[in-house]
Amino acid sequence: MGKKISIVFHSTCGNNFLIAKEFFKEFKKHNVEVQLLRVKDPNFEEIAEQFAVAAQYKNEILSIEEATVEKLFDSDILIFGSPTYFGNVSGAMKVFMDSFSPHWPEGRFWGKKMFSFTTCANGEGGGDLCLSTMTIFAQHMGMITVPVPGDLVPGESFPAYGLIHYVGDYANIRPSGKIIQGIRAMCERLMKL
Ligand SMILES: Cc1cc2nc3c(=O)[nH]c(=O)nc-3n(C[C@H](O)[C@H](O)[C@H](O)COP(=O)(O)O)c2cc1C
């Protein structure tokens, strides 16, 4: 039987959504069972009214099925994507991660593979700390975190901890070029696990 992959993201300005969607499209090409789920954000409507960039993908994001922990039970590989907020995951992603707590004593997620990505404003923004939060969460759940290999894309370097895309001060530098290459190459690697 083939692997099942779940991609769970939080996004208000659209960048983590676009990365998650790229992973989804790429896995679909490989004919694996894959689901794309969004983390619930009770403040999304309010944020979209304040920032044009947050309104751009709002309807598309909200059309995606909301994530619950139960929807991940039968997945072999989990991919988590969160914006970096103050050198951490976003509040919405943290609430989602905390909702795993009933299943921690059962060891329900033990042995699953977990890969993570984030976006942040720039290289000084602490994106690797956000990835680290998701890695530590995965370890608490007994999951095996998947690092980025040093030779992922020839001539390009990526953090070992996961993929990071820099969106700039206005969150409007959309994923393209290097990060898309990284996503495609990472899908190939994840398929081999
Ligand atoms: C509350 C808040 C905190 C943020 N903190 C950081 C930060 O610590 N470092 C950084 O580089 N960017 C920070 N940002 C910018 C976000 O990382 C950026 O808006 C996000 O990557 C966009 O992701 P999205 O398009 O998927 O919503 C912050 C943004 C918000 C709203």
PDBQT file of the ligand as one rigid body, heavy atoms in Angstrom, charges set to zero:
ROOT
HETATM    1  C1  LIG A 201       2.429  38.883  14.752  1.00  0.00    +0.000 C 
HETATM    2  C2  LIG A 201       3.513  38.788  13.723  1.00  0.00    +0.000 A 
HETATM    3  C3  LIG A 201       4.804  38.503  14.117  1.00  0.00    +0.000 A 
HETATM    4  C4  LIG A 201       5.814  38.388  13.173  1.00  0.00    +0.000 A 
HETATM    5  N1  LIG A 201       7.076  38.072  13.592  1.00  0.00    +0.000 NA
HETATM    6  C5  LIG A 201       8.058  37.917  12.675  1.00  0.00    +0.000 A 
HETATM    7  C6  LIG A 201       9.363  37.534  13.094  1.00  0.00    +0.000 A 
HETATM    8  O1  LIG A 201       9.648  37.286  14.254  1.00  0.00    +0.000 OA
HETATM    9  N2  LIG A 201      10.318  37.425  12.134  1.00  0.00    +0.000 N 
HETATM   10  C7  LIG A 201      10.057  37.666  10.810  1.00  0.00    +0.000 A 
HETATM   11  O2  LIG A 201      10.973  37.554   9.996  1.00  0.00    +0.000 OA
HETATM   12  N3  LIG A 201       8.820  37.978  10.378  1.00  0.00    +0.000 NA
HETATM   13  C8  LIG A 201       7.809  38.106  11.287  1.00  0.00    +0.000 A 
HETATM   14  N4  LIG A 201       6.545  38.406  10.867  1.00  0.00    +0.000 N 
HETATM   15  C9  LIG A 201       6.243  38.407   9.416  1.00  0.00    +0.000 C 
HETATM   16  C10 LIG A 201       5.632  37.043   9.035  1.00  0.00    +0.000 C 
HETATM   17  O3  LIG A 201       6.603  36.028   9.173  1.00  0.00    +0.000 OA
HETATM   18  C11 LIG A 201       5.061  37.065   7.637  1.00  0.00    +0.000 C 
HETATM   19  O4  LIG A 201       3.986  37.967   7.639  1.00  0.00    +0.000 OA
HETATM   20  C12 LIG A 201       4.615  35.665   7.270  1.00  0.00    +0.000 C 
HETATM   21  O5  LIG A 201       5.756  34.888   6.943  1.00  0.00    +0.000 OA
HETATM   22  C13 LIG A 201       3.640  35.635   6.134  1.00  0.00    +0.000 C 
HETATM   23  O6  LIG A 201       3.156  34.307   6.017  1.00  0.00    +0.000 OA
HETATM   24  P1  LIG A 201       1.768  34.085   5.297  1.00  0.00    +0.000 P 
HETATM   25  O7  LIG A 201       1.848  34.835   4.002  1.00  0.00    +0.000 OA
HETATM   26  O8  LIG A 201       1.656  32.623   5.045  1.00  0.00    +0.000 OA
HETATM   27  O9  LIG A 201       0.685  34.566   6.185  1.00  0.00    +0.000 OA
HETATM   28  C14 LIG A 201       5.526  38.556  11.792  1.00  0.00    +0.000 A 
HETATM   29  C15 LIG A 201       4.217  38.865  11.400  1.00  0.00    +0.000 A 
HETATM   30  C16 LIG A 201       3.217  38.974  12.346  1.00  0.00    +0.000 A 
HETATM   31  C17 LIG A 201       1.817  39.288  11.890  1.00  0.00    +0.000 C 
ENDROOT
TORSDOF 0
